[in-house]
Amino acid sequence: MFNLKYWLNLAIRPQAYIWIEATLIKETPKAILIMFDDKKIWLSKTRILRIKRKQRKHIVSIKISLWHWTEKL
């Protein structure tokens, strides 16, 4: 069931999601370290919606909200 707080949050701050393709450097149970635009970035797994692993081991696609991504950069 949806409550008033959910609907107000949705109206005020709608979420837009993006896919980021990056190189996976290290993965822990709570976070991952990626290389994107020659920068090393730690991302918390709680903020990541989905991780797709490519044929090559170190290439991943990450679905993350635009708000969380701009917060990291």
Predicted model as a PDB file, atoms N, CA, C, CB and O in Angstrom, pLDDT in the B-factor column:
MODEL        1                                                                  
ATOM      1  N   MET A   1       0.837  -1.181   0.000  1.00 54.00           N  
ATOM      2  CA  MET A   1       0.000   0.000   0.000  1.00 54.00           C  
ATOM      3  C   MET A   1       0.883   1.246   0.000  1.00 54.00           C  
ATOM      4  CB  MET A   1      -0.952  -0.003   1.215  1.00 54.00           C  
ATOM      5  O   MET A   1       1.892   1.292   0.703  1.00 54.00           O  
ATOM      6  N   PHE A   2       0.516   2.231  -0.765  1.00 59.00           N  
ATOM      7  CA  PHE A   2       1.271   3.469  -0.844  1.00 59.00           C  
ATOM      8  C   PHE A   2       0.732   4.467   0.171  1.00 59.00           C  
ATOM      9  CB  PHE A   2       1.212   4.054  -2.266  1.00 59.00           C  
ATOM     10  O   PHE A   2      -0.474   4.538   0.408  1.00 59.00           O  
ATOM     11  N   ASN A   3       1.628   5.231   0.764  1.00 72.00           N  
ATOM     12  CA  ASN A   3       1.197   6.250   1.716  1.00 72.00           C  
ATOM     13  C   ASN A   3       1.459   7.641   1.144  1.00 72.00           C  
ATOM     14  CB  ASN A   3       1.921   6.075   3.070  1.00 72.00           C  
ATOM     15  O   ASN A   3       2.002   7.788   0.049  1.00 72.00           O  
ATOM     16  N   LEU A   4       1.069   8.637   1.895  1.00 75.00           N  
ATOM     17  CA  LEU A   4       1.198  10.018   1.432  1.00 75.00           C  
ATOM     18  C   LEU A   4       2.659  10.411   1.220  1.00 75.00           C  
ATOM     19  CB  LEU A   4       0.546  10.969   2.430  1.00 75.00           C  
ATOM     20  O   LEU A   4       2.971  11.127   0.269  1.00 75.00           O  
ATOM     21  N   LYS A   5       3.547   9.956   2.083  1.00 70.00           N  
ATOM     22  CA  LYS A   5       4.971  10.279   1.956  1.00 70.00           C  
ATOM     23  C   LYS A   5       5.536   9.753   0.636  1.00 70.00           C  
ATOM     24  CB  LYS A   5       5.763   9.694   3.140  1.00 70.00           C  
ATOM     25  O   LYS A   5       6.339  10.431  -0.005  1.00 70.00           O  
ATOM     26  N   TYR A   6       5.126   8.557   0.227  1.00 66.00           N  
ATOM     27  CA  TYR A   6       5.590   7.984  -1.034  1.00 66.00           C  
ATOM     28  C   TYR A   6       5.166   8.858  -2.210  1.00 66.00           C  
ATOM     29  CB  TYR A   6       5.048   6.557  -1.210  1.00 66.00           C  
ATOM     30  O   TYR A   6       5.986   9.159  -3.079  1.00 66.00           O  
ATOM     31  N   TRP A   7       3.903   9.269  -2.253  1.00 68.00           N  
ATOM     32  CA  TRP A   7       3.396  10.062  -3.382  1.00 68.00           C  
ATOM     33  C   TRP A   7       4.022  11.455  -3.422  1.00 68.00           C  
ATOM     34  CB  TRP A   7       1.872  10.183  -3.300  1.00 68.00           C  
ATOM     35  O   TRP A   7       4.311  11.971  -4.502  1.00 68.00           O  
ATOM     36  N   LEU A   8       4.233  12.069  -2.257  1.00 69.00           N  
ATOM     37  CA  LEU A   8       4.872  13.384  -2.236  1.00 69.00           C  
ATOM     38  C   LEU A   8       6.327  13.303  -2.680  1.00 69.00           C  
ATOM     39  CB  LEU A   8       4.787  13.991  -0.840  1.00 69.00           C  
ATOM     40  O   LEU A   8       6.804  14.175  -3.406  1.00 69.00           O  
ATOM     41  N   ASN A   9       7.030  12.267  -2.250  1.00 67.00           N  
ATOM     42  CA  ASN A   9       8.421  12.083  -2.660  1.00 67.00           C  
ATOM     43  C   ASN A   9       8.508  11.841  -4.166  1.00 67.00           C  
ATOM     44  CB  ASN A   9       9.060  10.910  -1.892  1.00 67.00           C  
ATOM     45  O   ASN A   9       9.416  12.348  -4.824  1.00 67.00           O  
ATOM     46  N   LEU A  10       7.591  11.089  -4.699  1.00 65.00           N  
ATOM     47  CA  LEU A  10       7.573  10.822  -6.133  1.00 65.00           C  
ATOM     48  C   LEU A  10       7.318  12.097  -6.942  1.00 65.00           C  
ATOM     49  CB  LEU A  10       6.511   9.776  -6.458  1.00 65.00           C  
ATOM     50  O   LEU A  10       7.911  12.289  -8.004  1.00 65.00           O  
ATOM     51  N   ALA A  11       6.442  12.963  -6.444  1.00 66.00           N  
ATOM     52  CA  ALA A  11       6.125  14.211  -7.147  1.00 66.00           C  
ATOM     53  C   ALA A  11       7.263  15.223  -7.043  1.00 66.00           C  
ATOM     54  CB  ALA A  11       4.839  14.819  -6.588  1.00 66.00           C  
ATOM     55  O   ALA A  11       7.543  15.947  -7.999  1.00 66.00           O  
ATOM     56  N   ILE A  12       7.911  15.274  -5.897  1.00 68.00           N  
ATOM     57  CA  ILE A  12       8.965  16.264  -5.681  1.00 68.00           C  
ATOM     58  C   ILE A  12      10.267  15.856  -6.354  1.00 68.00           C  
ATOM     59  CB  ILE A  12       9.197  16.469  -4.192  1.00 68.00           C  
ATOM     60  O   ILE A  12      10.924  16.679  -6.992  1.00 68.00           O  
ATOM     61  N   ARG A  13      10.641  14.584  -6.214  1.00 65.00           N  
ATOM     62  CA  ARG A  13      11.932  14.129  -6.737  1.00 65.00           C  
ATOM     63  C   ARG A  13      11.748  12.853  -7.558  1.00 65.00           C  
ATOM     64  CB  ARG A  13      12.936  13.887  -5.582  1.00 65.00           C  
ATOM     65  O   ARG A  13      12.035  11.760  -7.068  1.00 65.00           O  
ATOM     66  N   PRO A  14      11.278  12.975  -8.794  1.00 58.00           N  
ATOM     67  CA  PRO A  14      11.135  11.768  -9.617  1.00 58.00           C  
ATOM     68  C   PRO A  14      12.502  11.173  -9.954  1.00 58.00           C  
ATOM     69  CB  PRO A  14      10.363  12.089 -10.913  1.00 58.00           C  
ATOM     70  O   PRO A  14      13.477  11.901 -10.141  1.00 58.00           O  
ATOM     71  N   GLN A  15      12.562   9.865 -10.028  1.00 71.00           N  
ATOM     72  CA  GLN A  15      13.829   9.187 -10.272  1.00 71.00           C  
ATOM     73  C   GLN A  15      14.024   8.920 -11.759  1.00 71.00           C  
ATOM     74  CB  GLN A  15      13.895   7.876  -9.485  1.00 71.00           C  
ATOM     75  O   GLN A  15      13.113   8.463 -12.450  1.00 71.00           O  
ATOM     76  N   ALA A  16      15.197   9.205 -12.222  1.00 83.00           N  
ATOM     77  CA  ALA A  16      15.616   8.858 -13.572  1.00 83.00           C  
ATOM     78  C   ALA A  16      16.789   7.902 -13.424  1.00 83.00           C  
ATOM     79  CB  ALA A  16      16.001  10.137 -14.424  1.00 83.00           C  
ATOM     80  O   ALA A  16      17.700   8.149 -12.634  1.00 83.00           O  
ATOM     81  N   TYR A  17      16.770   6.826 -14.173  1.00 86.00           N  
ATOM     82  CA  TYR A  17      17.810   5.817 -14.056  1.00 86.00           C  
ATOM     83  C   TYR A  17      18.665   5.799 -15.308  1.00 86.00           C  
ATOM     84  CB  TYR A  17      17.201   4.437 -13.804  1.00 86.00           C  
ATOM     85  O   TYR A  17      18.172   6.014 -16.416  1.00 86.00           O  
ATOM     86  N   ILE A  18      19.970   5.536 -15.119  1.00 90.00           N  
ATOM     87  CA  ILE A  18      20.899   5.463 -16.241  1.00 90.00           C  
ATOM     88  C   ILE A  18      21.712   4.174 -16.125  1.00 90.00           C  
ATOM     89  CB  ILE A  18      21.835   6.713 -16.277  1.00 90.00           C  
ATOM     90  O   ILE A  18      21.849   3.598 -15.046  1.00 90.00           O  
ATOM     91  N   TRP A  19      22.238   3.746 -17.253  1.00 93.00           N  
ATOM     92  CA  TRP A  19      23.144   2.597 -17.300  1.00 93.00           C  
ATOM     93  C   TRP A  19      24.554   3.115 -17.496  1.00 93.00           C  
ATOM     94  CB  TRP A  19      22.751   1.598 -18.438  1.00 93.00           C  
ATOM     95  O   TRP A  19      24.807   3.896 -18.413  1.00 93.00           O  
ATOM     96  N   ILE A  20      25.463   2.693 -16.653  1.00 92.00           N  
ATOM     97  CA  ILE A  20      26.872   3.063 -16.727  1.00 92.00           C  
ATOM     98  C   ILE A  20      27.668   1.822 -17.094  1.00 92.00           C  
ATOM     99  CB  ILE A  20      27.375   3.678 -15.379  1.00 92.00           C  
ATOM    100  O   ILE A  20      27.519   0.775 -16.463  1.00 92.00           O  
ATOM    101  N   GLU A  21      28.511   1.935 -18.111  1.00 93.00           N  
ATOM    102  CA  GLU A  21      29.405   0.834 -18.457  1.00 93.00           C  
ATOM    103  C   GLU A  21      30.797   1.190 -17.954  1.00 93.00           C  
ATOM    104  CB  GLU A  21      29.410   0.558 -20.005  1.00 93.00           C  
ATOM    105  O   GLU A  21      31.355   2.226 -18.314  1.00 93.00           O  
ATOM    106  N   ALA A  22      31.353   0.311 -17.113  1.00 94.00           N  
ATOM    107  CA  ALA A  22      32.627   0.608 -16.465  1.00 94.00           C  
ATOM    108  C   ALA A  22      33.451  -0.664 -16.315  1.00 94.00           C  
ATOM    109  CB  ALA A  22      32.398   1.266 -15.091  1.00 94.00           C  
ATOM    110  O   ALA A  22      32.992  -1.768 -16.605  1.00 94.00           O  
ATOM    111  N   THR A  23      34.663  -0.474 -15.860  1.00 94.00           N  
ATOM    112  CA  THR A  23      35.563  -1.593 -15.585  1.00 94.00           C  
ATOM    113  C   THR A  23      35.510  -1.899 -14.099  1.00 94.00           C  
ATOM    114  CB  THR A  23      37.022  -1.275 -16.037  1.00 94.00           C  
ATOM    115  O   THR A  23      35.710  -1.013 -13.268  1.00 94.00           O  
ATOM    116  N   LEU A  24      35.243  -3.136 -13.772  1.00 94.00           N  
ATOM    117  CA  LEU A  24      35.185  -3.573 -12.388  1.00 94.00           C  
ATOM    118  C   LEU A  24      36.595  -3.855 -11.892  1.00 94.00           C  
ATOM    119  CB  LEU A  24      34.287  -4.822 -12.239  1.00 94.00           C  
ATOM    120  O   LEU A  24      37.324  -4.643 -12.495  1.00 94.00           O  
ATOM    121  N   ILE A  25      36.978  -3.215 -10.795  1.00 94.00           N  
ATOM    122  CA  ILE A  25      38.307  -3.423 -10.230  1.00 94.00           C  
ATOM    123  C   ILE A  25      38.245  -4.366  -9.034  1.00 94.00           C  
ATOM    124  CB  ILE A  25      38.927  -2.085  -9.817  1.00 94.00           C  
ATOM    125  O   ILE A  25      39.001  -5.334  -8.956  1.00 94.00           O  
ATOM    126  N   LYS A  26      37.337  -4.074  -8.105  1.00 94.00           N  
ATOM    127  CA  LYS A  26      37.239  -4.874  -6.891  1.00 94.00           C  
ATOM    128  C   LYS A  26      35.787  -4.916  -6.428  1.00 94.00           C  
ATOM    129  CB  LYS A  26      38.156  -4.306  -5.777  1.00 94.00           C  
ATOM    130  O   LYS A  26      35.044  -3.950  -6.602  1.00 94.00           O  
ATOM    131  N   GLU A  27      35.391  -6.038  -5.838  1.00 93.00           N  
ATOM    132  CA  GLU A  27      34.031  -6.180  -5.330  1.00 93.00           C  
ATOM    133  C   GLU A  27      34.078  -6.737  -3.913  1.00 93.00           C  
ATOM    134  CB  GLU A  27      33.186  -7.097  -6.251  1.00 93.00           C  
ATOM    135  O   GLU A  27      34.744  -7.738  -3.649  1.00 93.00           O  
ATOM    136  N   THR A  28      33.369  -6.079  -3.010  1.00 95.00           N  
ATOM    137  CA  THR A  28      33.231  -6.539  -1.636  1.00 95.00           C  
ATOM    138  C   THR A  28      31.750  -6.835  -1.397  1.00 95.00           C  
ATOM    139  CB  THR A  28      33.780  -5.472  -0.611  1.00 95.00           C  
ATOM    140  O   THR A  28      30.926  -6.530  -2.260  1.00 95.00           O  
ATOM    141  N   PRO A  29      31.392  -7.414  -0.266  1.00 95.00           N  
ATOM    142  CA  PRO A  29      29.965  -7.681  -0.011  1.00 95.00           C  
ATOM    143  C   PRO A  29      29.094  -6.427   0.048  1.00 95.00           C  
ATOM    144  CB  PRO A  29      29.821  -8.431   1.279  1.00 95.00           C  
ATOM    145  O   PRO A  29      27.893  -6.506  -0.210  1.00 95.00           O  
ATOM    146  N   LYS A  30      29.676  -5.266   0.384  1.00 95.00           N  
ATOM    147  CA  LYS A  30      28.874  -4.052   0.535  1.00 95.00           C  
ATOM    148  C   LYS A  30      29.081  -3.004  -0.552  1.00 95.00           C  
ATOM    149  CB  LYS A  30      29.168  -3.440   1.844  1.00 95.00           C  
ATOM    150  O   LYS A  30      28.257  -2.100  -0.693  1.00 95.00           O  
ATOM    151  N   ALA A  31      30.167  -3.104  -1.325  1.00 95.00           N  
ATOM    152  CA  ALA A  31      30.464  -2.062  -2.316  1.00 95.00           C  
ATOM    153  C   ALA A  31      31.281  -2.643  -3.458  1.00 95.00           C  
ATOM    154  CB  ALA A  31      31.220  -0.881  -1.664  1.00 95.00           C  
ATOM    155  O   ALA A  31      31.821  -3.746  -3.375  1.00 95.00           O  
ATOM    156  N   ILE A  32      31.351  -1.846  -4.544  1.00 94.00           N  
ATOM    157  CA  ILE A  32      32.203  -2.216  -5.668  1.00 94.00           C  
ATOM    158  C   ILE A  32      33.075  -1.013  -6.034  1.00 94.00           C  
ATOM    159  CB  ILE A  32      31.348  -2.687  -6.892  1.00 94.00           C  
ATOM    160  O   ILE A  32      32.674   0.142  -5.891  1.00 94.00           O  
ATOM    161  N   LEU A  33      34.257  -1.321  -6.502  1.00 95.00           N  
ATOM    162  CA  LEU A  33      35.188  -0.299  -6.982  1.00 95.00           C  
ATOM    163  C   LEU A  33      35.236  -0.406  -8.495  1.00 95.00           C  
ATOM    164  CB  LEU A  33      36.622  -0.469  -6.351  1.00 95.00           C  
ATOM    165  O   LEU A  33      35.551  -1.463  -9.042  1.00 95.00           O  
ATOM    166  N   ILE A  34      34.916   0.710  -9.181  1.00 95.00           N  
ATOM    167  CA  ILE A  34      34.911   0.712 -10.642  1.00 95.00           C  
ATOM    168  C   ILE A  34      35.855   1.789 -11.157  1.00 95.00           C  
ATOM    169  CB  ILE A  34      33.480   0.936 -11.189  1.00 95.00           C  
ATOM    170  O   ILE A  34      36.228   2.717 -10.439  1.00 95.00           O  
ATOM    171  N   MET A  35      36.229   1.636 -12.424  1.00 94.00           N  
ATOM    172  CA  MET A  35      37.030   2.636 -13.125  1.00 94.00           C  
ATOM    173  C   MET A  35      36.133   3.229 -14.201  1.00 94.00           C  
ATOM    174  CB  MET A  35      38.356   2.014 -13.742  1.00 94.00           C  
ATOM    175  O   MET A  35      35.673   2.517 -15.093  1.00 94.00           O  
ATOM    176  N   PHE A  36      35.878   4.551 -14.116  1.00 92.00           N  
ATOM    177  CA  PHE A  36      35.038   5.245 -15.081  1.00 92.00           C  
ATOM    178  C   PHE A  36      35.682   6.585 -15.389  1.00 92.00           C  
ATOM    179  CB  PHE A  36      33.583   5.427 -14.545  1.00 92.00           C  
ATOM    180  O   PHE A  36      35.962   7.359 -14.473  1.00 92.00           O  
ATOM    181  N   ASP A  37      35.922   6.871 -16.655  1.00 90.00           N  
ATOM    182  CA  ASP A  37      36.592   8.112 -17.097  1.00 90.00           C  
ATOM    183  C   ASP A  37      37.917   8.324 -16.371  1.00 90.00           C  
ATOM    184  CB  ASP A  37      35.676   9.328 -16.865  1.00 90.00           C  
ATOM    185  O   ASP A  37      38.216   9.428 -15.917  1.00 90.00           O  
ATOM    186  N   ASP A  38      38.698   7.270 -16.267  1.00 92.00           N  
ATOM    187  CA  ASP A  38      40.011   7.301 -15.621  1.00 92.00           C  
ATOM    188  C   ASP A  38      39.942   7.732 -14.153  1.00 92.00           C  
ATOM    189  CB  ASP A  38      40.930   8.236 -16.378  1.00 92.00           C  
ATOM    190  O   ASP A  38      40.912   8.272 -13.621  1.00 92.00           O  
ATOM    191  N   LYS A  39      38.810   7.498 -13.501  1.00 92.00           N  
ATOM    192  CA  LYS A  39      38.639   7.759 -12.073  1.00 92.00           C  
ATOM    193  C   LYS A  39      38.219   6.466 -11.398  1.00 92.00           C  
ATOM    194  CB  LYS A  39      37.591   8.889 -11.820  1.00 92.00           C  
ATOM    195  O   LYS A  39      37.433   5.696 -11.951  1.00 92.00           O  
ATOM    196  N   LYS A  40      38.737   6.231 -10.212  1.00 94.00           N  
ATOM    197  CA  LYS A  40      38.293   5.092  -9.417  1.00 94.00           C  
ATOM    198  C   LYS A  40      37.180   5.568  -8.491  1.00 94.00           C  
ATOM    199  CB  LYS A  40      39.478   4.464  -8.604  1.00 94.00           C  
ATOM    200  O   LYS A  40      37.337   6.553  -7.769  1.00 94.00           O  
ATOM    201  N   ILE A  41      36.052   4.856  -8.520  1.00 93.00           N  
ATOM    202  CA  ILE A  41      34.873   5.268  -7.762  1.00 93.00           C  
ATOM    203  C   ILE A  41      34.355   4.079  -6.970  1.00 93.00           C  
ATOM    204  CB  ILE A  41      33.769   5.830  -8.701  1.00 93.00           C  
ATOM    205  O   ILE A  41      34.168   2.993  -7.519  1.00 93.00           O  
ATOM    206  N   TRP A  42      34.121   4.287  -5.674  1.00 94.00           N  
ATOM    207  CA  TRP A  42      33.467   3.276  -4.848  1.00 94.00           C  
ATOM    208  C   TRP A  42      31.968   3.534  -4.898  1.00 94.00           C  
ATOM    209  CB  TRP A  42      34.001   3.304  -3.369  1.00 94.00           C  
ATOM    210  O   TRP A  42      31.520   4.655  -4.657  1.00 94.00           O  
ATOM    211  N   LEU A  43      31.187   2.495  -5.213  1.00 93.00           N  
ATOM    212  CA  LEU A  43      29.730   2.576  -5.221  1.00 93.00           C  
ATOM    213  C   LEU A  43      29.168   1.585  -4.211  1.00 93.00           C  
ATOM    214  CB  LEU A  43      29.163   2.297  -6.640  1.00 93.00           C  
ATOM    215  O   LEU A  43      29.547   0.413  -4.196  1.00 93.00           O  
ATOM    216  N   SER A  44      28.283   2.054  -3.387  1.00 91.00           N  
ATOM    217  CA  SER A  44      27.616   1.190  -2.430  1.00 91.00           C  
ATOM    218  C   SER A  44      26.596   0.324  -3.160  1.00 91.00           C  
ATOM    219  CB  SER A  44      26.938   2.020  -1.314  1.00 91.00           C  
ATOM    220  O   SER A  44      25.875   0.813  -4.030  1.00 91.00           O  
ATOM    221  N   LYS A  45      26.532  -0.947  -2.815  1.00 92.00           N  
ATOM    222  CA  LYS A  45      25.590  -1.842  -3.485  1.00 92.00           C  
ATOM    223  C   LYS A  45      24.136  -1.517  -3.146  1.00 92.00           C  
ATOM    224  CB  LYS A  45      25.891  -3.280  -3.112  1.00 92.00           C  
ATOM    225  O   LYS A  45      23.231  -1.934  -3.869  1.00 92.00           O  
ATOM    226  N   THR A  46      23.899  -0.783  -2.064  1.00 88.00           N  
ATOM    227  CA  THR A  46      22.530  -0.402  -1.731  1.00 88.00           C  
ATOM    228  C   THR A  46      21.988   0.641  -2.702  1.00 88.00           C  
ATOM    229  CB  THR A  46      22.463   0.131  -0.306  1.00 88.00           C  
ATOM    230  O   THR A  46      20.772   0.774  -2.841  1.00 88.00           O  
ATOM    231  N   ARG A  47      22.858   1.375  -3.369  1.00 88.00           N  
ATOM    232  CA  ARG A  47      22.430   2.402  -4.325  1.00 88.00           C  
ATOM    233  C   ARG A  47      22.341   1.890  -5.756  1.00 88.00           C  
ATOM    234  CB  ARG A  47      23.377   3.570  -4.276  1.00 88.00           C  
ATOM    235  O   ARG A  47      21.821   2.582  -6.631  1.00 88.00           O  
ATOM    236  N   ILE A  48      22.840   0.694  -5.999  1.00 90.00           N  
ATOM    237  CA  ILE A  48      22.832   0.107  -7.339  1.00 90.00           C  
ATOM    238  C   ILE A  48      21.569  -0.730  -7.499  1.00 90.00           C  
ATOM    239  CB  ILE A  48      24.109  -0.759  -7.587  1.00 90.00           C  
ATOM    240  O   ILE A  48      21.245  -1.549  -6.640  1.00 90.00           O  
ATOM    241  N   LEU A  49      20.860  -0.517  -8.607  1.00 87.00           N  
ATOM    242  CA  LEU A  49      19.657  -1.304  -8.847  1.00 87.00           C  
ATOM    243  C   LEU A  49      19.976  -2.647  -9.487  1.00 87.00           C  
ATOM    244  CB  LEU A  49      18.696  -0.533  -9.724  1.00 87.00           C  
ATOM    245  O   LEU A  49      19.393  -3.668  -9.124  1.00 87.00           O  
ATOM    246  N   ARG A  50      20.908  -2.644 -10.447  1.00 91.00           N  
ATOM    247  CA  ARG A  50      21.210  -3.881 -11.162  1.00 91.00           C  
ATOM    248  C   ARG A  50      22.630  -3.842 -11.710  1.00 91.00           C  
ATOM    249  CB  ARG A  50      20.203  -4.110 -12.303  1.00 91.00           C  
ATOM    250  O   ARG A  50      23.129  -2.789 -12.107  1.00 91.00           O  
ATOM    251  N   ILE A  51      23.268  -4.999 -11.723  1.00 93.00           N  
ATOM    252  CA  ILE A  51      24.604  -5.138 -12.300  1.00 93.00           C  
ATOM    253  C   ILE A  51      24.550  -6.237 -13.347  1.00 93.00           C  
ATOM    254  CB  ILE A  51      25.678  -5.456 -11.201  1.00 93.00           C  
ATOM    255  O   ILE A  51      24.163  -7.368 -13.054  1.00 93.00           O  
ATOM    256  N   LYS A  52      24.942  -5.894 -14.576  1.00 93.00           N  
ATOM    257  CA  LYS A  52      25.039  -6.887 -15.648  1.00 93.00           C  
ATOM    258  C   LYS A  52      26.507  -7.110 -15.959  1.00 93.00           C  
ATOM    259  CB  LYS A  52      24.261  -6.431 -16.925  1.00 93.00           C  
ATOM    260  O   LYS A  52      27.249  -6.162 -16.219  1.00 93.00           O  
ATOM    261  N   ARG A  53      26.913  -8.343 -15.931  1.00 90.00           N  
ATOM    262  CA  ARG A  53      28.307  -8.685 -16.236  1.00 90.00           C  
ATOM    263  C   ARG A  53      28.405  -9.068 -17.708  1.00 90.00           C  
ATOM    264  CB  ARG A  53      28.822  -9.850 -15.322  1.00 90.00           C  
ATOM    265  O   ARG A  53      27.570  -9.809 -18.227  1.00 90.00           O  
ATOM    266  N   LYS A  54      29.428  -8.559 -18.366  1.00 86.00           N  
ATOM    267  CA  LYS A  54      29.632  -8.815 -19.793  1.00 86.00           C  
ATOM    268  C   LYS A  54      30.422 -10.107 -20.001  1.00 86.00           C  
ATOM    269  CB  LYS A  54      30.363  -7.631 -20.456  1.00 86.00           C  
ATOM    270  O   LYS A  54      30.792 -10.783 -19.041  1.00 86.00           O  
ATOM    271  N   GLN A  55      30.675 -10.438 -21.265  1.00 85.00           N  
ATOM    272  CA  GLN A  55      31.446 -11.633 -21.610  1.00 85.00           C  
ATOM    273  C   GLN A  55      32.828 -11.588 -20.970  1.00 85.00           C  
ATOM    274  CB  GLN A  55      31.573 -11.771 -23.136  1.00 85.00           C  
ATOM    275  O   GLN A  55      33.308 -12.569 -20.403  1.00 85.00           O  
ATOM    276  N   ARG A  56      33.448 -10.424 -21.078  1.00 76.00           N  
ATOM    277  CA  ARG A  56      34.746 -10.258 -20.425  1.00 76.00           C  
ATOM    278  C   ARG A  56      34.505 -10.033 -18.930  1.00 76.00           C  
ATOM    279  CB  ARG A  56      35.554  -9.063 -21.056  1.00 76.00           C  
ATOM    280  O   ARG A  56      33.538  -9.373 -18.549  1.00 76.00           O  
ATOM    281  N   LYS A  57      35.354 -10.563 -18.109  1.00 77.00           N  
ATOM    282  CA  LYS A  57      35.134 -10.569 -16.665  1.00 77.00           C  
ATOM    283  C   LYS A  57      35.061  -9.179 -16.037  1.00 77.00           C  
ATOM    284  CB  LYS A  57      36.219 -11.344 -16.004  1.00 77.00           C  
ATOM    285  O   LYS A  57      34.279  -8.966 -15.110  1.00 77.00           O  
ATOM    286  N   HIS A  58      35.849  -8.246 -16.515  1.00 89.00           N  
ATOM    287  CA  HIS A  58      35.983  -6.980 -15.818  1.00 89.00           C  
ATOM    288  C   HIS A  58      35.076  -5.866 -16.337  1.00 89.00           C  
ATOM    289  CB  HIS A  58      37.385  -6.536 -15.898  1.00 89.00           C  
ATOM    290  O   HIS A  58      35.109  -4.758 -15.801  1.00 89.00           O  
ATOM    291  N   ILE A  59      34.282  -6.124 -17.345  1.00 93.00           N  
ATOM    292  CA  ILE A  59      33.378  -5.110 -17.869  1.00 93.00           C  
ATOM    293  C   ILE A  59      31.981  -5.354 -17.292  1.00 93.00           C  
ATOM    294  CB  ILE A  59      33.354  -5.134 -19.433  1.00 93.00           C  
ATOM    295  O   ILE A  59      31.452  -6.461 -17.381  1.00 93.00           O  
ATOM    296  N   VAL A  60      31.382  -4.297 -16.691  1.00 94.00           N  
ATOM    297  CA  VAL A  60      30.053  -4.404 -16.106  1.00 94.00           C  
ATOM    298  C   VAL A  60      29.200  -3.221 -16.545  1.00 94.00           C  
ATOM    299  CB  VAL A  60      30.136  -4.475 -14.568  1.00 94.00           C  
ATOM    300  O   VAL A  60      29.711  -2.139 -16.836  1.00 94.00           O  
ATOM    301  N   SER A  61      27.899  -3.446 -16.585  1.00 94.00           N  
ATOM    302  CA  SER A  61      26.929  -2.377 -16.785  1.00 94.00           C  
ATOM    303  C   SER A  61      26.159  -2.236 -15.484  1.00 94.00           C  
ATOM    304  CB  SER A  61      25.966  -2.672 -18.001  1.00 94.00           C  
ATOM    305  O   SER A  61      25.686  -3.225 -14.926  1.00 94.00           O  
ATOM    306  N   ILE A  62      26.035  -1.012 -15.002  1.00 94.00           N  
ATOM    307  CA  ILE A  62      25.411  -0.748 -13.715  1.00 94.00           C  
ATOM    308  C   ILE A  62      24.225   0.182 -13.916  1.00 94.00           C  
ATOM    309  CB  ILE A  62      26.425  -0.138 -12.720  1.00 94.00           C  
ATOM    310  O   ILE A  62      24.346   1.234 -14.542  1.00 94.00           O  
ATOM    311  N   LYS A  63      23.069  -0.221 -13.373  1.00 91.00           N  
ATOM    312  CA  LYS A  63      21.889   0.638 -13.399  1.00 91.00           C  
ATOM    313  C   LYS A  63      21.816   1.358 -12.059  1.00 91.00           C  
ATOM    314  CB  LYS A  63      20.577  -0.185 -13.679  1.00 91.00           C  
ATOM    315  O   LYS A  63      21.732   0.730 -11.004  1.00 91.00           O  
ATOM    316  N   ILE A  64      21.850   2.689 -12.120  1.00 90.00           N  
ATOM    317  CA  ILE A  64      21.868   3.513 -10.912  1.00 90.00           C  
ATOM    318  C   ILE A  64      21.017   4.751 -11.168  1.00 90.00           C  
ATOM    319  CB  ILE A  64      23.333   3.908 -10.510  1.00 90.00           C  
ATOM    320  O   ILE A  64      20.883   5.186 -12.312  1.00 90.00           O  
ATOM    321  N   SER A  65      20.445   5.317 -10.116  1.00 85.00           N  
ATOM    322  CA  SER A  65      19.646   6.524 -10.299  1.00 85.00           C  
ATOM    323  C   SER A  65      20.566   7.689 -10.647  1.00 85.00           C  
ATOM    324  CB  SER A  65      18.815   6.840  -9.026  1.00 85.00           C  
ATOM    325  O   SER A  65      21.710   7.753 -10.199  1.00 85.00           O  
ATOM    326  N   LEU A  66      20.056   8.579 -11.431  1.00 83.00           N  
ATOM    327  CA  LEU A  66      20.835   9.742 -11.866  1.00 83.00           C  
ATOM    328  C   LEU A  66      21.238  10.600 -10.670  1.00 83.00           C  
ATOM    329  CB  LEU A  66      20.031  10.584 -12.876  1.00 83.00           C  
ATOM    330  O   LEU A  66      22.324  11.180 -10.659  1.00 83.00           O  
ATOM    331  N   TRP A  67      20.383  10.680  -9.683  1.00 77.00           N  
ATOM    332  CA  TRP A  67      20.670  11.464  -8.482  1.00 77.00           C  
ATOM    333  C   TRP A  67      21.871  10.896  -7.729  1.00 77.00           C  
ATOM    334  CB  TRP A  67      19.442  11.503  -7.563  1.00 77.00           C  
ATOM    335  O   TRP A  67      22.751  11.655  -7.324  1.00 77.00           O  
ATOM    336  N   HIS A  68      21.926   9.576  -7.532  1.00 80.00           N  
ATOM    337  CA  HIS A  68      23.056   8.968  -6.845  1.00 80.00           C  
ATOM    338  C   HIS A  68      24.345   9.058  -7.670  1.00 80.00           C  
ATOM    339  CB  HIS A  68      22.743   7.514  -6.524  1.00 80.00           C  
ATOM    340  O   HIS A  68      25.430   9.207  -7.109  1.00 80.00           O  
ATOM    341  N   TRP A  69      24.230   8.969  -8.978  1.00 85.00           N  
ATOM    342  CA  TRP A  69      25.414   9.044  -9.825  1.00 85.00           C  
ATOM    343  C   TRP A  69      26.026  10.442  -9.793  1.00 85.00           C  
ATOM    344  CB  TRP A  69      25.064   8.654 -11.262  1.00 85.00           C  
ATOM    345  O   TRP A  69      27.244  10.574  -9.671  1.00 85.00           O  
ATOM    346  N   THR A  70      25.206  11.483  -9.900  1.00 83.00           N  
ATOM    347  CA  THR A  70      25.744  12.849  -9.864  1.00 83.00           C  
ATOM    348  C   THR A  70      26.287  13.198  -8.481  1.00 83.00           C  
ATOM    349  CB  THR A  70      24.661  13.858 -10.267  1.00 83.00           C  
ATOM    350  O   THR A  70      27.175  14.042  -8.360  1.00 83.00           O  
ATOM    351  N   GLU A  71      25.765  12.559  -7.443  1.00 80.00           N  
ATOM    352  CA  GLU A  71      26.280  12.758  -6.105  1.00 80.00           C  
ATOM    353  C   GLU A  71      27.712  12.239  -5.986  1.00 80.00           C  
ATOM    354  CB  GLU A  71      25.379  12.071  -5.086  1.00 80.00           C  
ATOM    355  O   GLU A  71      28.531  12.834  -5.285  1.00 80.00           O  
ATOM    356  N   LYS A  72      28.019  11.133  -6.669  1.00 72.00           N  
ATOM    357  CA  LYS A  72      29.357  10.545  -6.622  1.00 72.00           C  
ATOM    358  C   LYS A  72      30.374  11.343  -7.418  1.00 72.00           C  
ATOM    359  CB  LYS A  72      29.316   9.129  -7.137  1.00 72.00           C  
ATOM    360  O   LYS A  72      31.544  11.401  -7.039  1.00 72.00           O  
ATOM    361  N   LEU A  73      29.954  11.958  -8.510  1.00 67.00           N  
ATOM    362  CA  LEU A  73      30.898  12.703  -9.341  1.00 67.00           C  
ATOM    363  C   LEU A  73      30.897  14.132  -8.883  1.00 67.00           C  
ATOM    364  CB  LEU A  73      30.543  12.604 -10.848  1.00 67.00           C  
ATOM    365  O   LEU A  73      31.620  14.958  -9.439  1.00 67.00           O  
TER     366      LEU A  73                                                      
ENDMDL                                                                          
END                                                                             
